[in-house]
């Protein structure tokens, strides 16, 4: 997420977490869909996000391309979060990636 934005070890940390969760819970190779952060602000970090399907089996990325941000007047963090239309589209994109991973 945003707290370790651009940390080069982030993909390996995510992989470790996913591997341990899958192992600890005995859930096998369950699908994993991760989402990009707001563009273009987090484009450098999204480069790291997009490495995950090459590192983690049965994983995909939901793109945030084209999403708008909440206006600063309603986002106390200053235009860091998706607007409502983006949130809804993100849900559709997550679903599409999951359906593809499930082979349905």
C-alpha positions as CSV (number, residue, x, y, z in Angstrom):
1,X,0.0,0.0,0.0
2,X,0.9,3.6,0.4
3,X,2.9,3.2,3.6
4,X,5.8,1.5,1.9
5,X,5.4,3.2,-1.5
6,X,8.4,2.5,-3.8
7,X,10.1,0.1,-1.4
8,X,12.0,-2.3,-3.7
9,X,11.5,-5.2,-1.3
10,X,7.7,-4.8,-1.4
11,X,6.9,-7.5,-4.0
12,X,9.1,-10.0,-2.1
13,X,7.4,-9.1,1.1
14,X,3.9,-9.6,-0.4
15,X,5.0,-12.9,-1.9
16,X,6.3,-14.1,1.5
17,X,3.0,-13.1,3.1
18,X,0.9,-14.9,0.5
19,X,3.0,-18.0,0.6
20,X,2.8,-18.1,4.4
21,X,-1.0,-17.5,4.5
22,X,-1.6,-20.2,1.9
23,X,0.6,-22.6,3.8
24,X,-0.6,-21.8,7.3
25,X,-4.3,-22.0,6.3
26,X,-3.8,-25.1,4.1
27,X,-5.6,-23.4,1.2
28,X,-3.3,-24.4,-1.6
29,X,-2.9,-22.2,-4.6
30,X,-6.0,-20.0,-4.2
31,X,-6.3,-17.1,-6.6
32,X,-5.0,-13.7,-5.6
33,X,-6.1,-10.4,-7.2
34,X,-4.2,-7.3,-6.2
35,X,-5.1,-3.8,-7.2
36,X,-3.0,-0.9,-8.4
37,X,-3.0,2.4,-6.5
38,X,-4.2,5.7,-7.9
39,X,-2.4,6.8,-11.1
40,X,-0.4,8.7,-12.0
41,X,0.5,9.6,-8.4
42,X,1.6,6.0,-7.6
43,X,2.7,4.9,-11.0
44,X,6.2,4.0,-9.7
45,X,4.6,1.7,-7.0
46,X,2.2,0.2,-9.5
47,X,5.3,-1.0,-11.4
48,X,6.1,-3.1,-8.3
49,X,2.4,-4.2,-8.0
50,X,2.6,-5.4,-11.5
51,X,5.5,-7.7,-10.7
52,X,3.4,-9.9,-8.4
53,X,1.8,-12.2,-11.1
54,X,5.4,-13.1,-12.2
55,X,6.3,-13.9,-8.6
56,X,3.1,-15.4,-7.1
57,X,1.3,-18.3,-8.7
58,X,-2.3,-17.9,-9.6
59,X,-2.2,-14.1,-9.2
60,X,-3.4,-11.2,-11.3
61,X,-3.6,-7.4,-11.1
62,X,-6.6,-5.2,-11.4
63,X,-5.7,-2.0,-13.2
64,X,-6.6,1.5,-11.9
65,X,-6.0,3.1,-15.3
66,X,-8.4,6.0,-16.0
67,X,-9.7,6.3,-12.4
68,X,-10.4,9.8,-10.9
69,X,-9.6,10.8,-7.4
70,X,-11.8,12.1,-4.7
71,X,-11.6,15.9,-4.5
72,X,-9.3,17.3,-1.8
73,X,-12.4,18.8,-0.2
74,X,-13.7,15.4,0.8
75,X,-10.4,13.4,1.0
76,X,-8.5,14.5,4.1
77,X,-5.4,12.8,2.6
78,X,-5.3,15.0,-0.4
79,X,-6.5,13.3,-3.6
80,X,-5.1,9.8,-2.8
81,X,-8.3,7.8,-3.1
82,X,-10.5,6.7,-6.0
83,X,-13.7,8.5,-6.7
84,X,-17.0,6.6,-6.5
85,X,-17.0,5.7,-10.3
86,X,-13.5,4.4,-9.9
87,X,-14.4,2.3,-6.9
88,X,-17.3,0.7,-8.7
89,X,-15.2,0.1,-11.8
90,X,-12.4,-1.4,-9.6
91,X,-14.9,-3.9,-8.3
92,X,-15.7,-4.9,-11.8
93,X,-12.1,-5.2,-12.7
94,X,-11.3,-7.3,-9.6
95,X,-14.2,-9.6,-10.5
96,X,-13.1,-10.0,-14.1
97,X,-9.5,-10.9,-13.0
98,X,-10.9,-13.4,-10.4
99,X,-13.2,-15.0,-13.0
100,X,-10.3,-15.4,-15.3
101,X,-8.1,-17.0,-12.6
102,X,-10.9,-19.3,-11.7
103,X,-11.2,-20.3,-15.3
104,X,-14.9,-19.6,-15.5
